[in-house]
Amino acid sequence: MNDLITKLKSVGVTPTAQRLDIANIIFAMPQHLSAEQVLKMVNKDSPNVSKATVYNTLGLFAQKGLVKEVIVDPSKVFYDSNVSKHFHFFNTDTNELTDIPVDEIHIEQLAELPEGTTASSLEVIVRIKNN
């Protein structure tokens, strides 16, 4: 728990009891969880964290760089505890998101950027389905 408190404080997040409960779930291992999955897990034994708190906390964690928000479509958002550079497979049959190491996809050149802009990130999501 002390590691989680230190992690949150290091980016200016106040470690409330509810934030620590959510952090304990999302940082338990490298994983991709939706807010709904986190909500179910955090309230498994006793419902004491609201849906709004889960969404707000995950949004705050993403804003502070603790998790990566992966938007696979407008209705499906995952929170990735692995914030290192990598890409994703999204299985449309199982709704499962898995990592692709960055060195397994080679992008030779980006399209010319609009004038007055710079690239801030590159997201690659390869949609797959079962045979």
N, C-alpha and C positions, 0 to 999 in steps of 0.2 A: 504494500500500500504506500509506503514511503517513496518508492520509485515513481508511482503514479502521481503523487503529490508534487514531487520535484519536477516531473515532466510537464505537468500543467502550469505550475508556477513559472517555469523557465520561459514560457511564451506569454505570460501575463494573464493566465486563466485562473480565477479563484477556484480552488478545489472544494466545492460544496459536496455534501454527502451524495446527492443525486448525480452530480457530474462524475464523482469517483465510481459510483455504481456503473455508469455507462462506460467510463474509461476502462474499468476492469473487464468488461465484456469485449469491447472493440480492440483492446490491446493485448488480449489473452494470447493471440497468435496472429501470424499474417493471415488475413481473411478479408472477404468482401461481404458486407452485411447491409441489408436495407434498413431503413429506420423502423419499419414494421417488425423485422426480425429482432432488432435490438430491443424494441418495446416489449415483445413477448419474453425475451430472455431476462430482461431487467425486472420484470414483474412476475416471473415464474413462481416464486414462492409466496409473495404477497404484493398486491398491486399498490405501489406507493409512488410511482413515477408517471407523470402524465404524458400523453402523446406529444403535447406542445413542448414539454421539457426535453424529450428525446430529440425531436426535430431541431429545436433551438440549440441544444448542446452539440449535436452532430454538425450543424451549420457553423457553430463557433469553432469547433475542432478543425473543420475544413479551412475556415478563414485564417486560423492561426498556423496552418501547415502541419497539424498533427495527423490528419487523415486526408486522403485524396477523394474528392467527390467524382464519381464516374457515372455520367449520365448516358445510359444505353439507349433510352428513348424518353420522350417527355413524361412517361408514367413510371419509369423504372430508374431509380437512382440508387447506387451502391456507395458505401463508404469503405474505402480501402485503407487498411492499416499499414500497408507498405507504401511509403511515400517516395521511395527511390524511383529512378527512371525505369519504366517498363511499359508494356502494352498489354492488351487483353484479348482473349477469346470470350465471346458471349454466346452461350448455347441457347438458341431461341426455343428449343423444345423443353429444356429443363430449367431455364432462367438462371443458369449458373455462369458466373464470371470467374475466369481463371487467368493467371498471369502468363505473359509471353516475355521472356528476357529481352531486353533492348537490343542485344547483339544478334538476335534471331530474325530481325526485320531490318532490311537495308533500304534506306531512302537516300537516293543519290542527290536529289535537288528538289527544293520546294518551288512552287509557282512564284512568280514575281509578286511581291507584296504590294498592296496599294500604297501610293505615295503618302509619306508622312506616318507610316506605321512600322512597327517591328514585331517579329514573332515572339510571343511570350511563352508558348508551350505547343506541344504537338501530341495529340491524342490519337491512338490507333485502336479501334475496336473491330476485330474480325468476327463477324456473325457466322456461327456454324449451326448445323442441325444434325440430328441423328439420322443414320441411314435406315 
